[in-house]
Amino acid sequence: MSQIITFPALSNDESAEGVLSTWFVRTGEAVRTGQVIAEVMVDKVSMDVESPIDGVVTCLVEEEEAVPQGAEIARID
């Protein structure tokens, strides 16, 4: 079963976009629960994104791509 990873809400403005700054994993790489998989940024505020489950990551969003808050950025199978 796949787990969808979404861009976290870092702003009260629901229409705000952010940037996926850095992936710390690559497509096809195994991850563990709690492992930091990416860093995202909204208005100069950065946040780590952790894996909620053990599995294999499929990255969907390219680094430095603008992404709406709440949008899907990756899946873990």
N, C-alpha and C positions, 0 to 999 in steps of 0.2 A: 504494500500500500504506500502511495506517495504522500509526502508531507510537503505542502506548499510553503515557501518562505516568502514573506512580504516585506516591502520597504516599511520600516517602523515609522510611526507618527512622531516626529520631533517638533512639530509646530501645531498650534491650535487652529491654524488656517488649513482646513481640510483640502483646499485646492493647491496647497504648497507642493512644490517639487523639490527633490533633493538629487544628490549625485552619489552613485555607487563609486566610492573612491578607490577601493582596493579589494580584490579577492585574495584570500589567504589559502584557498584551495583551488583545484582545477577540476574541470569536468571529468567524471569517472573516478575521482579520488574518494576513498573511504573516509568518513568522519565519525566522530563520537559525540554523544550528547554533551552539550555545554562547550564544545570546541568553537572557538571564534573562527567564523568562515569568511567574514567580510567586514569592511568598514564603510559606513555611509555618512553623508554630510548634508545638513540643511542649515542654511544661513550661518555658516562658520561654526556650527555645532556638530561634532562628530560622535558617532556611536558605533560600538561593535555589535555585530549580528552573530548570535550563537546558533549552533545546530540544536534543534529541539529533540532530535532522535539520532540513533546510530543508523548509518546507511551509506549510500553512494550519492554524491552530489552531481546534479546536472545544472550548470550555470546557464541562465537564460539572458541575463543583462550584461552588456559589456562594461568594462571599467570606464569611468568618466562619463557614462551615459546619464542624462537627466531622467528621473523616474518620479511619478506621482506617489505621494505617501499612500501606503496600502496596496500598491501594485505588486504583482508577483515578480520576484527577482530570481528565484531558483526553486528547484525541487530536490528533495532527498528521497531516494527509493530504498 
